[in-house]
Amino acid sequence: MPFTKFTNLDFDQIKTSIKDYLRANSTFTDFDFEGSNFSVLIDTLAYNTYITAFNSNMIVNESFLDSATLRENVVSLARNIGYVPRSRTAAKAQVSFDVSVADTPVITLQAGLVCVGSVDNTSYTFSIPDNISSNVVGGIASFNNIDIYQGTFLTKQFVVDGSLDQRFILNNSFIDTSTISVYVKGINDSGLGVEYSSVDNILQVDSTSRIYLLQEVQDEKYELLFGDGLIGQKLENNAVITVNYIVTDGEDGNGASSFSFAGSIRNASNGPINIDSVSVTTNQSSQNGSEIESIDSVKYFAPRIYSSQYRAVTSRDYEAIIKKIYPDTESVAVIGGEELDPPEFGTVSISIKPKNGTFVSDFNKQQIINKLKQYSISGINQKIIDLKILYVEIDSSIYYNYAQVSTVESLRTKVVNSLTEYSNSVDLNSFGGRFKYSKVLQIIDNTDVSITSNITKVRIRRDLKALINQFAQYELCFGNKFHINSDGFNIKSTGFRISIDSDTVYLTDIPNSDGKTGIISIVKPLSDGTTRVVVQSAGTVDYTKGEIKLGTINIISTSKENNIIEVQAYPESNDVIGLKDLYLNFSISESSINMVRDVIASGDEISGTVFARDYYTSSYSNGNLIRA
């Protein structure tokens, strides 16, 4: 008879199946498997079958990109479809310094160690990947706006041996591949030879192209692949390959702002120059350092890069390609021009959230646009717009049983920590993210057994960047329908000053009779508790679309730093979404977390009279003029 087919990895069921099979044989029909030494043999067979089945299952899992868990296997499977995971990225800073020298027209700052900076009492080395020369004028050589990279500069050389199946592997982990430079010196070449260029595909590559490809191998190391004479120029025998690169600590190097000089400077004859101490001026603190691409990210982007076939057509194509050409990208929103208001046909609007900042510099914007041109379809123009952040804040009154609490402050800290963990989840901090109200309520209630309930209100905020002492118009889109209170006070702001009034003024709204739109007014509070209207009609609000438009106004100062006016509204739905190019951020620091003693749960009273009188919390927004 056929042997039983095993459909699971359970040891006991495997053992039972073996016994059933043996009992089906007339020789063992009445055999006592449990009371004899034969049970040991059955256990051995079951154990061997269990281990074999388990290993087979793991091998099969590691054979597919979706189910693989080991980085080496994930990278190998991604490599089969032409995807190279992003490497670690070195934190980059910008410095300047002057060097006093004499009797030489030019000096050169050598590639390698330049400065030492510190972050959280830990020292980090900063290097440059190439030599930098400077003319000496009046005995002073100036090195201005030098980009330095956190990490150690290394050099690796290979000698080509055509008789071997040779591999060119860089035996260092944590390499920033953007700093790799490759030179090939042939028999008739001088110096380091000819520089080869890195490519990520073989489009427009012929037999004379001096190129190399890069791929990740075991232990997060990298291998160089050169041409074979058909695709890329073939290396000649005994050629010398020189590879320069920087090994970095990644995101640990972010935040260094003070540097001490530790570089090597040589004269025009390549001789060393003895110099006194050099004062280094920091133009830009180190930033944008990041870790190697995670396994989950590789699984997500590898098939998308493959499906795009290096063509930017759909929004998913742009998302995958932009993250490849600009590794500092945290999240991307891509909107076709036909979706804009008013429509801009033939245009793609791109908004990028960098990992360690809010805005992409103008230089990086231009670099991204230039690199996108080789992927995009002709006739389609791309434009990168500044990040628009939609902040979600909560005003939460959390009731607790004081008999179960050591200190109220420690309980509040637990709540803040729980909310902070949620704020870092995949639901938020992204374009198209969603703030889930019911989940937040559950997180608060489940933080500690002493919490009996919570009453939580949601508000949304955009920051208006004012143009100081300039007449300008402003528009803020929240992407969520506003809640309408017929008495007004739906829109609130922080204080600012305008040219026609010396006092601090605020924004407020007056709903129209249609219940869909309203008028934005500028008002100021008076000492007697009333308000005076400074500008009756300063703009409009569309409660349905969630849009605020301000007419021409001259703002001369703001109460908040950096010329910011915080504009607040209450959403119609407590589930808030980041629509289109709005980046959703759950702002814990601007939220109100109020701990309220639950006198009923604590047993102080039974009737609830004191609770309703002294501990009552409204579930609706307040009618105050000024933003809380």
Secondary structure, 3 states (H helix, E strand, C coil): CCCCCCCCCCHHHHHHHHHHHHHCCHHHCCCCCCCCCHHHHHHHHHHHHHHHHHHHHHHHHCCCCCCCCCHHHHHHHHHCCCCCCCCCECCEEEEEEEEECCCCCEEEECCEEEEEEEECCEEEEEEECCCEEEEEECCEEEEEEEEEEECEEEEEEEECCCCCCCCEEECCCCEEEEEEEEEEECCCCCCCCEEEEECCCCCCCCCCCCEEEEEECHHHCEEEEEECCCCCCECCCCCEEEEEEEECCHHHHCCCCCEEECCCEEECCCCECCCCCCCCEEEEEEECCECCCCHHHHHHHHHHHHHHCCCECCHHHHHHHHHHHCCCEEEEEEEEHHHCCCCCCCEEEEEEEECCCCCCCHHHHHHHHHHHCCCECCCCEEEEECCEEEEEEEEEEEEECHHHCCCHHHHHHHHHHHHHHHHCCCCCCEECCEECHHHHHHHHHCCCCCEEEEEEEEEEEEEEECCCCEEEEEEEECCCCECCCCCCCCCEECCEEECCEEEEEEEEEEECCCCCEEEEEEEEECCCCCEEEEEEEEEEEECCCCEEEEEEEEEEEECCHHHEEEEEECECCCCEECCCCEEEEECCCCCEEEEEECCCCCCCCCCCHHHHHHCCCCCCCCCCCECC
